[in-house]
């Protein structure tokens, strides 16, 4: 799907996190050089692929000196750095600085320091949909329920405004519950898939919040990366906003059962836990018809296939034979 793509010099913010590190792995063979910036507040330096085409900078992506050093060198920017949903509730100021002020600082500096800019891809989130009345949920809908979704949607508006006012080539994508190889439970940004696999490895029951009937739209990381790269490469995606997801709702209990099936542990036990303040979203699926129609993107993995690939990666990782998705 991406063999024909070519990139010059690339900046990936948050490139030591789950999606960012997997994006770096995928884009290195397609780029001249990749600059990864991550302060390691959640990411891991071990996640950054070793290559003479990668420069890793451990720092805040929005620090002025970092931006002034890197931005004149790059033509493509993938902005993935952010604070997580759970951390945004406990430290809203840091959420604001990282998710919103940082995005503004990046845009303002890129406007003047990146004269050869080809594209900025901003990865937003399906969390902006809250408890949507319409599912699968189209891009025009939003319902803000947390500091995280407020800062991410506000940043979307800034990216949109800078594209309109200054003609900057910007594309926004909203990711939905991405999982897969590279996601580990030790990362505070990780999702329920990684947590369930970790519990299975320890022999602990799956911790299910509430009754487990709440649904999510789980998207395999390889499919999400295909969509991000298509959005970066296509001239038709400039100024556009795209959902990236399957459109399929899967309950947490269904997820637990599928992981049990994939790992040969059917009827693996679950234990129910009380809801936390952030556990208020009862259902989610996103309408990805726009990116399917305009960029010819289709997810290639069913949930069972994606979980099987994730389990295979975890087994290879534990044996020291890690492979990329």
MIVEXLO-906001 format. One record per residue (C-alpha): residue number from 0; residue in one letter; x negated, y negated, z. Coordinates in Angstrom, 2 decimals. Each point is the difference from the previous one (the first is absolute). Example, Ala and Ser with C-alpha at 12.3 -4.5 7.8 and 13.67 -1.06 7.14 Angstrom:
! MIVEXLO-906001
<rec num="0" residuo="A" x="-12.30" y="4.50" z="7.80"/>
<rec num="1" residuo="S" x="-1.37" y="-3.44" z="-0.66"/>
***
This chain:
! MIVEXLO-906001
<rec num="0" residuo="X" x="0.00" y="0.00" z="0.00"/>
<rec num="1" residuo="X" x="-2.87" y="-2.42" z="0.73"/>
<rec num="2" residuo="X" x="-2.83" y="1.35" z="-2.11"/>
<rec num="3" residuo="X" x="0.19" y="-2.92" z="-2.44"/>
<rec num="4" residuo="X" x="-0.27" y="-2.69" z="2.68"/>
<rec num="5" residuo="X" x="-3.10" y="-2.11" z="0.48"/>
<rec num="6" residuo="X" x="-0.70" y="-2.48" z="2.77"/>
<rec num="7" residuo="X" x="-2.85" y="-2.42" z="0.50"/>
<rec num="8" residuo="X" x="-0.88" y="-1.01" z="3.54"/>
<rec num="9" residuo="X" x="2.66" y="0.81" z="2.59"/>
<rec num="10" residuo="X" x="0.80" y="-1.14" z="3.54"/>
<rec num="11" residuo="X" x="2.02" y="2.31" z="2.24"/>
<rec num="12" residuo="X" x="1.03" y="-1.48" z="3.35"/>
<rec num="13" residuo="X" x="0.78" y="2.62" z="2.61"/>
<rec num="14" residuo="X" x="-2.08" y="2.43" z="-2.03"/>
<rec num="15" residuo="X" x="-0.98" y="2.15" z="2.99"/>
<rec num="16" residuo="X" x="3.62" y="0.79" z="0.80"/>
<rec num="17" residuo="X" x="2.05" y="2.86" z="-1.36"/>
<rec num="18" residuo="X" x="1.38" y="-1.36" z="-3.28"/>
<rec num="19" residuo="X" x="-2.87" y="-2.45" z="-0.48"/>
<rec num="20" residuo="X" x="-2.70" y="2.67" z="0.30"/>
<rec num="21" residuo="X" x="1.83" y="2.33" z="-2.37"/>
<rec num="22" residuo="X" x="0.43" y="-2.87" z="-2.46"/>
<rec num="23" residuo="X" x="-3.75" y="-0.66" z="0.17"/>
<rec num="24" residuo="X" x="-0.72" y="3.65" z="-0.79"/>
<rec num="25" residuo="X" x="2.28" y="-0.13" z="-3.02"/>
<rec num="26" residuo="X" x="-1.21" y="-3.32" z="-1.36"/>
<rec num="27" residuo="X" x="-3.77" y="0.42" z="0.38"/>
<rec num="28" residuo="X" x="-0.39" y="1.99" z="-3.27"/>
<rec num="29" residuo="X" x="2.06" y="-2.67" z="-1.80"/>
<rec num="30" residuo="X" x="-1.79" y="-3.11" z="1.34"/>
<rec num="31" residuo="X" x="-3.37" y="-1.68" z="-0.28"/>
<rec num="32" residuo="X" x="-0.15" y="-0.63" z="3.73"/>
<rec num="33" residuo="X" x="2.38" y="0.17" z="2.96"/>
<rec num="34" residuo="X" x="-0.20" y="-2.23" z="3.06"/>
<rec num="35" residuo="X" x="1.77" y="1.52" z="3.01"/>
<rec num="36" residuo="X" x="0.77" y="-2.37" z="2.87"/>
<rec num="37" residuo="X" x="1.35" y="1.41" z="3.27"/>
<rec num="38" residuo="X" x="-0.46" y="-1.06" z="3.62"/>
<rec num="39" residuo="X" x="0.45" y="3.65" z="1.13"/>
<rec num="40" residuo="X" x="2.70" y="-0.96" z="2.50"/>
<rec num="41" residuo="X" x="1.80" y="3.07" z="-1.31"/>
<rec num="42" residuo="X" x="-2.01" y="1.31" z="-2.93"/>
<rec num="43" residuo="X" x="-3.07" y="2.21" z="0.15"/>
<rec num="44" residuo="X" x="-3.36" y="-0.51" z="-1.73"/>
<rec num="45" residuo="X" x="-0.01" y="3.73" z="-0.71"/>
<rec num="46" residuo="X" x="3.03" y="-0.51" z="-2.23"/>
<rec num="47" residuo="X" x="-1.95" y="-2.23" z="-2.40"/>
<rec num="48" residuo="X" x="-1.38" y="2.12" z="-2.81"/>
<rec num="49" residuo="X" x="-3.76" y="-0.10" z="-0.40"/>
<rec num="50" residuo="X" x="-0.97" y="-1.47" z="-3.36"/>
<rec num="51" residuo="X" x="-2.55" y="-2.43" z="-1.39"/>
<rec num="52" residuo="X" x="3.02" y="-1.73" z="-1.56"/>
<rec num="53" residuo="X" x="1.47" y="-0.85" z="3.43"/>
<rec num="54" residuo="X" x="-0.99" y="-2.78" z="2.37"/>
<rec num="55" residuo="X" x="1.61" y="0.35" z="3.41"/>
<rec num="56" residuo="X" x="0.41" y="-3.16" z="2.09"/>
<rec num="57" residuo="X" x="1.08" y="0.48" z="3.60"/>
<rec num="58" residuo="X" x="1.75" y="-3.26" z="0.74"/>
<rec num="59" residuo="X" x="3.35" y="-1.75" z="0.04"/>
<rec num="60" residuo="X" x="1.15" y="-0.28" z="-3.60"/>
<rec num="61" residuo="X" x="1.28" y="-3.56" z="0.46"/>
<rec num="62" residuo="X" x="-3.13" y="-1.44" z="1.61"/>
<rec num="63" residuo="X" x="-1.06" y="-2.94" z="-2.14"/>
<rec num="64" residuo="X" x="-3.60" y="1.11" z="-0.42"/>
<rec num="65" residuo="X" x="1.08" y="3.44" z="-1.21"/>
<rec num="66" residuo="X" x="2.42" y="-1.40" z="-2.56"/>
<rec num="67" residuo="X" x="-2.50" y="-2.53" z="-1.29"/>
<rec num="68" residuo="X" x="-2.60" y="2.73" z="-0.44"/>
<rec num="69" residuo="X" x="2.15" y="2.65" z="-1.69"/>
<rec num="70" residuo="X" x="2.72" y="-1.78" z="-1.97"/>
<rec num="71" residuo="X" x="-2.24" y="-1.62" z="-2.65"/>
<rec num="72" residuo="X" x="-1.25" y="3.49" z="-0.91"/>
<rec num="73" residuo="X" x="3.30" y="1.81" z="-0.57"/>
<rec num="74" residuo="X" x="2.69" y="0.14" z="-2.66"/>
<rec num="75" residuo="X" x="2.43" y="2.38" z="1.72"/>
<rec num="76" residuo="X" x="1.28" y="-0.29" z="3.57"/>
<rec num="77" residuo="X" x="1.98" y="2.71" z="1.79"/>
<rec num="78" residuo="X" x="1.29" y="-1.43" z="3.27"/>
<rec num="79" residuo="X" x="0.85" y="2.82" z="2.40"/>
<rec num="80" residuo="X" x="-1.28" y="-1.30" z="3.36"/>
<rec num="81" residuo="X" x="2.71" y="-0.44" z="2.61"/>
<rec num="82" residuo="X" x="1.02" y="0.60" z="3.58"/>
<rec num="83" residuo="X" x="2.25" y="3.00" z="0.60"/>
<rec num="84" residuo="X" x="3.68" y="0.00" z="0.92"/>
<rec num="85" residuo="X" x="-0.54" y="1.21" z="3.56"/>
<rec num="86" residuo="X" x="-2.89" y="-2.38" z="0.69"/>
<rec num="87" residuo="X" x="1.98" y="-2.94" z="-1.38"/>
<rec num="88" residuo="X" x="2.53" y="0.39" z="2.82"/>
<rec num="89" residuo="X" x="-2.64" y="-0.01" z="2.74"/>
<rec num="90" residuo="X" x="-2.10" y="-2.81" z="-1.53"/>
<rec num="91" residuo="X" x="2.07" y="-2.19" z="-2.30"/>
<rec num="92" residuo="X" x="-2.67" y="-2.70" z="-0.18"/>
<rec num="93" residuo="X" x="-2.56" y="2.40" z="-1.42"/>
<rec num="94" residuo="X" x="2.67" y="1.28" z="-2.39"/>
<rec num="95" residuo="X" x="0.59" y="-3.57" z="-1.19"/>
<rec num="96" residuo="X" x="-3.72" y="-0.71" z="-0.45"/>
<rec num="97" residuo="X" x="-0.79" y="3.21" z="-1.86"/>
<rec num="98" residuo="X" x="3.15" y="0.49" z="-2.07"/>
<rec num="99" residuo="X" x="1.04" y="-3.57" z="-0.78"/>
<rec num="100" residuo="X" x="-2.75" y="-2.54" z="0.68"/>
<rec num="101" residuo="X" x="-2.58" y="2.36" z="-1.48"/>
<rec num="102" residuo="X" x="2.05" y="0.43" z="-3.17"/>
<rec num="103" residuo="X" x="0.27" y="-3.79" z="-0.33"/>
<rec num="104" residuo="X" x="-3.76" y="-0.42" z="0.53"/>
<rec num="105" residuo="X" x="-0.74" y="2.66" z="-2.61"/>
<rec num="106" residuo="X" x="2.29" y="-1.64" z="-2.55"/>
<rec num="107" residuo="X" x="-1.31" y="-3.49" z="0.60"/>
<rec num="108" residuo="X" x="-3.62" y="1.06" z="-0.38"/>
<rec num="109" residuo="X" x="0.67" y="2.26" z="-2.99"/>
<rec num="110" residuo="X" x="1.73" y="-2.88" z="-1.77"/>
<rec num="111" residuo="X" x="-3.24" y="-1.99" z="-0.12"/>
<rec num="112" residuo="X" x="-2.75" y="2.61" z="0.38"/>
<rec num="113" residuo="X" x="1.13" y="2.72" z="-2.43"/>
<rec num="114" residuo="X" x="0.10" y="-1.66" z="-3.43"/>
<rec num="115" residuo="X" x="-0.15" y="3.35" z="-1.82"/>
<rec num="116" residuo="X" x="2.83" y="1.52" z="2.05"/>
<rec num="117" residuo="X" x="1.91" y="2.67" z="-1.91"/>
<rec num="118" residuo="X" x="2.43" y="1.17" z="2.68"/>
<rec num="119" residuo="X" x="0.91" y="-0.06" z="3.66"/>
<rec num="120" residuo="X" x="2.08" y="2.95" z="1.18"/>
<rec num="121" residuo="X" x="1.60" y="-0.56" z="3.39"/>
<rec num="122" residuo="X" x="1.24" y="3.12" z="1.78"/>
<rec num="123" residuo="X" x="3.09" y="-0.85" z="2.02"/>
<rec num="124" residuo="X" x="2.34" y="2.41" z="1.75"/>
<rec num="125" residuo="X" x="3.44" y="1.57" z="-0.12"/>
<rec num="126" residuo="X" x="0.33" y="-1.11" z="3.64"/>
<rec num="127" residuo="X" x="1.41" y="-3.27" z="-1.38"/>
<rec num="128" residuo="X" x="3.24" y="1.91" z="-0.71"/>
<rec num="129" residuo="X" x="0.79" y="0.70" z="3.66"/>
<rec num="130" residuo="X" x="3.19" y="2.04" z="0.30"/>
<rec num="131" residuo="X" x="1.07" y="-0.61" z="-3.57"/>
<rec num="132" residuo="X" x="3.69" y="0.27" z="-0.84"/>
<rec num="133" residuo="X" x="-0.89" y="1.13" z="-3.51"/>
<rec num="134" residuo="X" x="-2.23" y="3.04" z="-0.58"/>
<rec num="135" residuo="X" x="-2.03" y="0.55" z="-2.07"/>
<rec num="136" residuo="X" x="-0.78" y="-3.66" z="0.69"/>
<rec num="137" residuo="X" x="-0.88" y="-2.38" z="-2.89"/>
<rec num="138" residuo="X" x="-2.70" y="-2.66" z="0.16"/>
<rec num="139" residuo="X" x="2.48" y="-2.89" z="0.39"/>
<rec num="140" residuo="X" x="1.13" y="1.20" z="3.43"/>
<rec num="141" residuo="X" x="-1.63" y="-0.78" z="3.34"/>
<rec num="142" residuo="X" x="0.87" y="0.23" z="3.69"/>
<rec num="143" residuo="X" x="-2.73" y="-1.15" z="2.37"/>
<rec num="144" residuo="X" x="-0.03" y="1.73" z="3.38"/>
<rec num="145" residuo="X" x="-3.63" y="-0.12" z="1.25"/>
<rec num="146" residuo="X" x="-2.97" y="-2.41" z="0.05"/>
<rec num="147" residuo="X" x="-1.71" y="2.36" z="-2.44"/>
<rec num="148" residuo="X" x="2.76" y="-0.20" z="-2.60"/>
<rec num="149" residuo="X" x="0.28" y="-3.77" z="0.55"/>
<rec num="150" residuo="X" x="-3.70" y="-0.60" z="-0.65"/>
<rec num="151" residuo="X" x="-0.13" y="2.37" z="-2.97"/>
<rec num="152" residuo="X" x="3.04" y="-1.54" z="-1.71"/>
<rec num="153" residuo="X" x="-1.27" y="-3.52" z="0.72"/>
<rec num="154" residuo="X" x="-3.31" y="0.92" z="-1.62"/>
<rec num="155" residuo="X" x="1.93" y="1.26" z="-3.03"/>
<rec num="156" residuo="X" x="1.51" y="-3.46" z="-0.33"/>
<rec num="157" residuo="X" x="-3.44" y="-1.62" z="0.06"/>
<rec num="158" residuo="X" x="-1.29" y="2.37" z="-2.68"/>
<rec num="159" residuo="X" x="3.06" y="-0.76" z="-2.10"/>
<rec num="160" residuo="X" x="-0.41" y="-3.77" z="0.45"/>
<rec num="161" residuo="X" x="-3.70" y="0.03" z="-0.89"/>
<rec num="162" residuo="X" x="0.80" y="1.98" z="-3.11"/>
<rec num="163" residuo="X" x="2.63" y="-2.50" z="-1.06"/>
<rec num="164" residuo="X" x="-1.84" y="-3.21" z="0.99"/>
<rec num="165" residuo="X" x="-3.50" y="0.86" z="-1.12"/>
<rec num="166" residuo="X" x="0.56" y="2.73" z="-2.59"/>
<rec num="167" residuo="X" x="-1.92" y="2.55" z="2.04"/>
<rec num="168" residuo="X" x="0.45" y="3.56" z="-1.33"/>
<rec num="169" residuo="X" x="1.75" y="1.64" z="2.95"/>
<rec num="170" residuo="X" x="1.94" y="3.23" z="0.40"/>
<rec num="171" residuo="X" x="1.73" y="1.11" z="3.20"/>
<rec num="172" residuo="X" x="0.79" y="3.61" z="0.90"/>
<rec num="173" residuo="X" x="1.98" y="1.30" z="2.96"/>
<rec num="174" residuo="X" x="-1.21" y="3.36" z="1.28"/>
<rec num="175" residuo="X" x="2.30" y="2.48" z="1.73"/>
<rec num="176" residuo="X" x="-1.38" y="2.41" z="2.63"/>
<rec num="177" residuo="X" x="-3.16" y="1.02" z="-1.83"/>
<rec num="178" residuo="X" x="-1.61" y="3.23" z="1.20"/>
<rec num="179" residuo="X" x="-2.60" y="2.47" z="-1.19"/>
<rec num="180" residuo="X" x="-3.72" y="0.81" z="0.00"/>
<rec num="181" residuo="X" x="-2.04" y="-2.62" z="1.82"/>
<rec num="182" residuo="X" x="2.65" y="-0.75" z="2.62"/>
<rec num="183" residuo="X" x="-1.03" y="1.02" z="3.51"/>
<rec num="184" residuo="X" x="1.91" y="-0.22" z="3.26"/>
<rec num="185" residuo="X" x="-2.82" y="-1.86" z="1.76"/>
<rec num="186" residuo="X" x="0.79" y="-3.07" z="-2.12"/>
<rec num="187" residuo="X" x="2.60" y="-2.20" z="1.76"/>
<rec num="188" residuo="X" x="1.54" y="-0.74" z="-3.40"/>
<rec num="189" residuo="X" x="0.71" y="3.65" z="-0.73"/>
<rec num="190" residuo="X" x="3.48" y="1.33" z="-0.56"/>
<rec num="191" residuo="X" x="2.00" y="2.93" z="1.20"/>
<rec num="192" residuo="X" x="-1.46" y="2.45" z="-2.53"/>
<rec num="193" residuo="X" x="-3.53" y="-0.33" z="1.40"/>
<rec num="194" residuo="X" x="1.32" y="0.20" z="3.56"/>
<rec num="195" residuo="X" x="1.91" y="3.19" z="-0.73"/>
<rec num="196" residuo="X" x="-3.01" y="1.66" z="-1.62"/>
<rec num="197" residuo="X" x="-2.16" y="-0.96" z="2.99"/>
<rec num="198" residuo="X" x="2.54" y="1.52" z="2.39"/>
<rec num="199" residuo="X" x="0.09" y="3.20" z="-2.03"/>
<rec num="200" residuo="X" x="-3.80" y="0.23" z="0.10"/>
<rec num="201" residuo="X" x="0.07" y="-0.35" z="3.81"/>
<rec num="202" residuo="X" x="2.93" y="2.38" z="0.37"/>
<rec num="203" residuo="X" x="2.26" y="-2.70" z="1.41"/>
<rec num="204" residuo="X" x="3.66" y="-0.34" z="-1.03"/>
<rec num="205" residuo="X" x="0.90" y="-2.72" z="-2.49"/>
<rec num="206" residuo="X" x="1.09" y="-3.14" z="1.92"/>
<rec num="207" residuo="X" x="3.28" y="-1.13" z="-1.58"/>
<rec num="208" residuo="X" x="1.27" y="-3.45" z="0.96"/>
<rec num="209" residuo="X" x="3.71" y="-0.01" z="0.84"/>
<rec num="210" residuo="X" x="2.15" y="2.60" z="-1.73"/>
<rec num="211" residuo="X" x="-2.28" y="0.29" z="-3.04"/>
<rec num="212" residuo="X" x="2.76" y="-0.85" z="-2.46"/>
<rec num="213" residuo="X" x="-1.61" y="-3.30" z="-0.99"/>
<rec num="214" residuo="X" x="-1.27" y="0.08" z="-3.58"/>
<rec num="215" residuo="X" x="-3.02" y="-1.33" z="-1.86"/>
<rec num="216" residuo="X" x="-1.17" y="-0.09" z="-3.61"/>
<rec num="217" residuo="X" x="-3.32" y="1.87" z="0.14"/>
<rec num="218" residuo="X" x="-2.39" y="-0.85" z="-2.84"/>
<rec num="219" residuo="X" x="-3.10" y="2.07" z="-0.77"/>
<rec num="220" residuo="X" x="-3.15" y="-2.12" z="0.01"/>
<rec num="221" residuo="X" x="-1.13" y="1.17" z="-3.45"/>
<rec num="222" residuo="X" x="3.29" y="-1.15" z="-1.49"/>
<rec num="223" residuo="X" x="-0.21" y="-3.32" z="1.84"/>
<rec num="224" residuo="X" x="-3.52" y="-0.58" z="-1.32"/>
<rec num="225" residuo="X" x="1.14" y="0.72" z="-3.55"/>
<rec num="226" residuo="X" x="2.67" y="-2.68" z="0.42"/>
<rec num="227" residuo="X" x="-2.40" y="-2.55" z="1.51"/>
<rec num="228" residuo="X" x="-2.50" y="0.48" z="-2.81"/>
<rec num="229" residuo="X" x="2.69" y="-0.21" z="-2.67"/>
<rec num="230" residuo="X" x="1.22" y="-3.23" z="1.58"/>
<rec num="231" residuo="X" x="-3.55" y="-1.37" z="-0.06"/>
<rec num="232" residuo="X" x="-0.64" y="0.99" z="-3.61"/>
<rec num="233" residuo="X" x="3.23" y="-0.92" z="-1.77"/>
<rec num="234" residuo="X" x="0.36" y="-3.55" z="-1.41"/>
<rec num="235" residuo="X" x="3.76" y="0.42" z="0.35"/>
<rec num="236" residuo="X" x="-0.19" y="0.24" z="3.80"/>
<rec num="237" residuo="X" x="-1.27" y="-3.53" z="0.64"/>
<rec num="238" residuo="X" x="2.48" y="-1.88" z="2.18"/>
<rec num="239" residuo="X" x="1.93" y="3.20" z="0.76"/>
<rec num="240" residuo="X" x="1.00" y="1.77" z="3.21"/>
<rec num="241" residuo="X" x="0.26" y="3.79" z="0.00"/>
<rec num="242" residuo="X" x="1.21" y="2.61" z="2.46"/>
<rec num="243" residuo="X" x="-2.19" y="3.09" z="0.21"/>
<rec num="244" residuo="X" x="1.87" y="3.02" z="1.33"/>
<rec num="245" residuo="X" x="1.93" y="3.10" z="-0.99"/>
<rec num="246" residuo="X" x="3.53" y="-1.18" z="0.71"/>
<rec num="247" residuo="X" x="0.52" y="3.16" z="2.07"/>
<rec num="248" residuo="X" x="0.98" y="-0.12" z="3.66"/>
<rec num="249" residuo="X" x="-1.55" y="2.65" z="2.22"/>
<rec num="250" residuo="X" x="0.93" y="0.30" z="3.66"/>
<rec num="251" residuo="X" x="-2.73" y="0.43" z="2.59"/>
<rec num="252" residuo="X" x="1.42" y="3.41" z="0.85"/>
<rec num="253" residuo="X" x="-0.17" y="0.95" z="-3.70"/>
<rec num="254" residuo="X" x="-3.60" y="-1.20" z="-0.09"/>
<rec num="255" residuo="X" x="-0.86" y="2.14" z="3.02"/>
<rec num="256" residuo="X" x="1.60" y="3.04" z="-1.62"/>
<rec num="257" residuo="X" x="-1.85" y="-0.58" z="-3.29"/>
<rec num="258" residuo="X" x="-3.36" y="-0.30" z="1.75"/>
<rec num="259" residuo="X" x="0.78" y="3.21" z="1.85"/>
<rec num="260" residuo="X" x="0.79" y="1.70" z="-3.31"/>
<rec num="261" residuo="X" x="-3.12" y="-1.35" z="-1.75"/>
<rec num="262" residuo="X" x="-2.28" y="1.18" z="2.80"/>
<rec num="263" residuo="X" x="1.60" y="3.41" z="0.40"/>
<rec num="264" residuo="X" x="1.50" y="-0.94" z="3.35"/>
<rec num="265" residuo="X" x="3.78" y="0.02" z="-0.64"/>
<rec num="266" residuo="X" x="2.16" y="-1.07" z="2.93"/>
<rec num="267" residuo="X" x="-2.94" y="-1.83" z="1.56"/>
<rec num="268" residuo="X" x="1.24" y="-1.51" z="3.27"/>
<rec num="269" residuo="X" x="0.93" y="-3.64" z="0.41"/>
<rec num="270" residuo="X" x="0.43" y="-2.09" z="3.11"/>
<rec num="271" residuo="X" x="2.24" y="-3.06" z="0.05"/>
<rec num="272" residuo="X" x="-1.27" y="-3.28" z="1.42"/>
<rec num="273" residuo="X" x="1.88" y="-3.22" z="0.85"/>
<rec num="274" residuo="X" x="0.00" y="-2.83" z="-2.50"/>
<rec num="275" residuo="X" x="-2.46" y="-2.89" z="0.31"/>
<rec num="276" residuo="X" x="0.82" y="-3.66" z="-0.80"/>
<rec num="277" residuo="X" x="-1.32" y="0.47" z="-3.56"/>
<rec num="278" residuo="X" x="2.12" y="3.13" z="-0.64"/>
<rec num="279" residuo="X" x="3.10" y="-1.73" z="-1.33"/>
<rec num="280" residuo="X" x="-0.04" y="0.90" z="-3.69"/>
<rec num="281" residuo="X" x="2.51" y="2.80" z="-0.59"/>
<rec num="282" residuo="X" x="-0.42" y="0.45" z="-3.74"/>
<rec num="283" residuo="X" x="-2.32" y="-0.92" z="-2.83"/>
<rec num="284" residuo="X" x="-0.41" y="0.66" z="-3.69"/>
<rec num="285" residuo="X" x="-1.13" y="-2.45" z="-2.64"/>
<rec num="286" residuo="X" x="1.19" y="-0.55" z="-3.54"/>
<rec num="287" residuo="X" x="-3.09" y="0.34" z="-2.20"/>
<rec num="288" residuo="X" x="1.87" y="-0.21" z="-3.29"/>
<rec num="289" residuo="X" x="-1.72" y="-3.27" z="-0.95"/>
<rec num="290" residuo="X" x="-3.55" y="1.38" z="0.06"/>
<rec num="291" residuo="X" x="1.18" y="3.21" z="-1.63"/>
<rec num="292" residuo="X" x="1.63" y="-1.97" z="-2.79"/>
<rec num="293" residuo="X" x="-2.61" y="-2.73" z="-0.51"/>
<rec num="294" residuo="X" x="-3.27" y="1.84" z="0.69"/>
<rec num="295" residuo="X" x="1.06" y="3.58" z="-0.73"/>
<rec num="296" residuo="X" x="-0.96" y="1.15" z="3.50"/>
<rec num="297" residuo="X" x="1.44" y="3.19" z="1.44"/>
<rec num="298" residuo="X" x="-0.96" y="1.75" z="3.25"/>
<rec num="299" residuo="X" x="-1.68" y="3.28" z="-0.85"/>
<rec num="300" residuo="X" x="0.35" y="1.73" z="3.37"/>
<rec num="301" residuo="X" x="3.01" y="1.34" z="1.83"/>
<rec num="302" residuo="X" x="-0.14" y="-0.24" z="3.77"/>
<rec num="303" residuo="X" x="-0.90" y="3.69" z="0.24"/>
<rec num="304" residuo="X" x="-2.82" y="-0.40" z="-2.55"/>
<rec num="305" residuo="X" x="-1.35" y="-3.11" z="1.70"/>
<rec num="306" residuo="X" x="0.04" y="1.60" z="3.43"/>
<rec num="307" residuo="X" x="-1.70" y="3.10" z="-1.39"/>
<rec num="308" residuo="X" x="-2.75" y="-2.18" z="-1.48"/>
<rec num="309" residuo="X" x="-0.34" y="-1.82" z="3.30"/>
<rec num="310" residuo="X" x="-0.29" y="3.26" z="1.92"/>
<rec num="311" residuo="X" x="-2.62" y="1.28" z="-2.44"/>
<rec num="312" residuo="X" x="-2.02" y="-3.20" z="0.50"/>
<rec num="313" residuo="X" x="0.21" y="0.31" z="3.78"/>
<rec num="314" residuo="X" x="-1.27" y="3.58" z="-0.18"/>
<rec num="315" residuo="X" x="-2.85" y="-1.04" z="-2.31"/>
<rec num="316" residuo="X" x="-0.81" y="-2.88" z="2.34"/>
<rec num="317" residuo="X" x="-0.19" y="2.26" z="3.02"/>
<rec num="318" residuo="X" x="-2.35" y="2.30" z="-1.92"/>
<rec num="319" residuo="X" x="-2.15" y="-2.89" z="-1.25"/>
<rec num="320" residuo="X" x="1.09" y="0.28" z="-3.63"/>
<rec num="321" residuo="X" x="2.12" y="-3.11" z="-0.39"/>
<rec num="322" residuo="X" x="1.36" y="-0.85" z="-3.44"/>
<rec num="323" residuo="X" x="1.73" y="-3.12" z="-1.25"/>
<rec num="324" residuo="X" x="3.70" y="-0.03" z="-1.03"/>
***
